[in-house]
């Protein structure tokens, strides 16, 4: 569970753009006090589940920066980036720090329909998976030990049922554009995104 707060430094009403900063924390969920679950020696290599660590068991801290600009009242450009700092985790399984960044362009073609395209990127520092697995084993199994960079291109459509952005419904498909990862990482070539938003 992530709790975030955001403060608008430069409001859109005062300038032709909006600048915001934010911060937050990701709370640890689940129990990690029992360590890894490992099978006994006589049962290994017989379709036995491997040692698994579902989370870091630690708080993660986030810092955010956002920039938006409206062009000719119909077009909008948005940039958002979030840095996540992850302290050393329990059981020597560190996920590494993360920098995510998103750049989007949206055009209102009618009062009810917006079309847009978005770039979604992510960079993770090196992940330390501890000593419970080895490189050969990790190359064969879908461990989520992401370290490196990945980017997606996401065309999308947004529907405003009441002519105003108070309520908006969005649908998009993300396509894998590029990647450079250090560990074996099963990446989705396509993602379907559905959004339902309400502006307070």
JOPE-V464427 format. One record per residue. RES is the residue in one letter. D_FIRST is the distance of its C-alpha to the first C-alpha in Angstrom with 2 decimals. Layout:
BEGIN
res->{RES/RES}
d_first->{D_FIRST/D_FIRST}
END
This chain:
BEGIN
res->{X/X/X/X/X/X/X/X/X/X/X/X/X/X/X/X/X/X/X/X/X/X/X/X/X/X/X/X/X/X/X/X/X/X/X/X/X/X/X/X/X/X/X/X/X/X/X/X/X/X/X/X/X/X/X/X/X/X/X/X/X/X/X/X/X/X/X/X/X/X/X/X/X/X/X/X/X/X/X/X/X/X/X/X/X/X/X/X/X/X/X/X/X/X/X/X/X/X/X/X/X/X/X/X/X/X/X/X/X/X/X/X/X/X/X/X/X/X/X/X/X/X/X/X/X/X/X/X/X/X/X/X/X/X/X/X/X/X/X/X/X/X/X/X/X/X/X/X/X/X/X/X/X/X/X/X/X/X/X/X/X/X/X/X/X/X/X/X/X/X/X/X/X/X/X/X/X/X/X/X/X/X/X/X/X/X/X/X/X/X/X/X/X/X/X/X/X/X/X/X}
d_first->{0.00/3.82/6.77/10.03/13.64/16.74/20.44/23.33/26.05/28.60/28.52/29.87/32.51/34.13/34.21/34.18/30.69/27.37/25.61/22.18/20.10/16.51/14.15/10.67/8.53/5.70/5.50/7.49/7.52/10.99/14.34/16.12/19.15/21.44/21.37/22.30/24.11/27.39/30.30/33.73/36.22/38.43/35.64/34.34/35.04/35.56/32.54/30.44/26.65/25.93/23.86/20.17/17.19/13.87/11.88/13.07/12.35/12.09/10.26/10.38/12.00/12.53/15.76/16.72/20.19/21.33/24.89/26.38/30.06/31.98/35.28/38.08/35.82/35.00/33.20/29.98/28.59/25.00/23.62/20.11/18.94/15.87/16.41/13.85/15.36/14.54/16.72/18.75/16.92/18.26/20.89/21.88/19.44/18.31/16.55/18.19/17.33/16.67/18.32/17.63/20.19/21.10/24.52/25.53/28.79/29.22/32.59/33.37/36.22/36.67/35.33/33.09/32.21/30.47/30.72/28.68/28.03/25.13/24.76/21.40/21.65/19.70/21.05/19.82/21.86/23.31/21.24/22.73/22.64/24.69/27.90/26.93/27.88/30.48/30.86/33.05/30.63/27.67/29.90/30.35/26.91/23.75/21.63/18.65/20.02/19.89/22.04/24.12/24.03/23.54/24.25/24.24/26.45/25.21/27.86/26.62/28.03/26.79/28.41/28.84/30.36/31.64/32.99/30.44/26.89/25.60/24.35/24.08/23.56/23.25/24.02/24.33/25.09/24.05/26.76/26.50/28.73/28.80/27.25/28.22/26.24/27.27/26.01/26.62/23.82/23.91/23.20/23.18/26.35/25.20/22.03/22.18/19.91/19.81/18.62/19.12/19.05/20.34/21.56/21.60}
END
